[in-house]
Amino acid sequence: MKNSGKIHIKKGQTFPLTIKRIGINGEGVGYYKKQVVFVPGALPGEEVLVEATNISNKFAEGKIKKIRKKSPHRVKPACPIYWECGGCQLQHVQYEEQLKAKREIVIQALERHTNFSVENMDIRPTIGMDNPWGYRNKSQFQVGMDKGKVIAGLYSVNSHRLIDIPNCPVQHPATNKAVSVVKQILSDLRVPIYDERKRTGVVRTIVARIGIQSGELQIVLITATKELPRKELIVKEIQKRLPETKSIIQNINGKKTSLIFGDRSVLLSGEETIQETLGDLHFELSARAFFQLNPVQTIRLYDEVKSAAQLTGKEKVVDAYCGVGTIGLWLAKDAGEVRGMDVIREGIDDARKNAKRHGIKNIRFEVGKAEDVMPKWVTSGWRPDVVVVDPPRSGCDDALLETILKVEANRVVYVSCNPSTLAKDLNTLSKKYKIEYIQPVDMFPQTAHVETVVLIEKK
């Protein structure tokens, strides 16, 4: 339903609303006098009384005052601070319904950003998890002070109020425990906590990553200054209270930025990396290296990539945005040759080590942007048969899309974490390619995020 362009709602106004669908960010979507209204926490089929909280030119946002007719799929969230935190968006929805909603989110993105005939496309049911809790292998919690107490967590929805998260149900129990212990150590040793407003203090963020298969723990303290007071004592206490810790790192980020990590890391104790296993592959993970946050579901995701790539042992494969080389290494034994590239040098160093450790000889990695590196390979006479892209949320760089269209690989396998940018990129690639199928995969249960694997073949 299109809105008429004229806003009929005023801020603070209360009105009844029937929710039609789940929106791209997990909110309920309804229409009042042909005006689209987004309501966090509302579910399709529900009749709610809504108070308008925000009005823009194209839509209104509201909060639930009362649920007059409740969805049969509504459940009680497992997390006591669910409504405040905002880290998850769908904990109040039965899991089977979450999976259906994620497929719908993909369809909506295609309808909004393309002219494809969506009803004629092969968009498959979302692949879910057997246990959709405790799956995240890494937490990045901001540190702050509240009434003289050290807290660590996330900022509340649409605010700069830090919410203490003592036990997050989607985090692996080992990272929950690690953050809790480190928080206590910082408190016991009276280490100065960073204050963003005053720009004083030292410790900004606690990052904890667990190798789910190896059981190895990595703790990264992100500090605003090079100096970390009581450094030796902090290390000694972490080793004593968390003996499973294999790697303790300080990362320095003194900038006023929303980016978590700074450019400089210092090893305080143990190893630079921890180990993680996916299938029969072992990976070394340095502090800044990207690795999927849900290793259990990653195996399903990568098997979908392998299935879409349809390798026979002869193909030349590009792994663009390769990170630590996970997808490329997953495909290598079924390919002729794999080449990967990424802009983060530490990731490429890890990727090369990972290949060497597994004795995988038909793969090479290069530091650089995919849109710069791939044309260089093609000019030297190396033309890929299959291009795998796994870009960040912003989607593929325009120059890379143009390169893919020029190179004319037989097939492109697009791994996406953002349906909107995926839809826009598919629109561009549809000049020379046709979409065979789209397979949604639930990498982040309880949230509105959906990962997809798309097989695109040359027309």
TAGIKA-V583405 format. One record per helix or strand. SS is the DSSP state (A for helix, B for strand). FROM is the first residue (numbers start at 1). LEN is the number of residues. If there is no record, write none. Layout:
# TAGIKA-V583405
ss = <SS,SS>
from = <FROM,FROM>
len = <LEN,LEN>
This chain:
# TAGIKA-V583405
ss = <B,B,B,B,B,B,A,B,A,A,B,B,B,B,B,B,A,B,B,B,B,B,A,B,B,B,B,A,B,A,B,A,B,A,B,A,B,A,B,B>
from = <14,28,35,47,60,74,82,93,95,118,123,136,138,149,162,171,173,193,195,200,203,217,231,245,264,273,281,295,316,326,337,345,363,370,386,398,411,419,433,451>
len = <9,5,5,9,10,1,4,1,19,3,5,1,9,7,3,1,16,1,1,1,8,7,11,8,7,6,6,15,5,7,6,13,5,10,4,10,6,11,9,8>
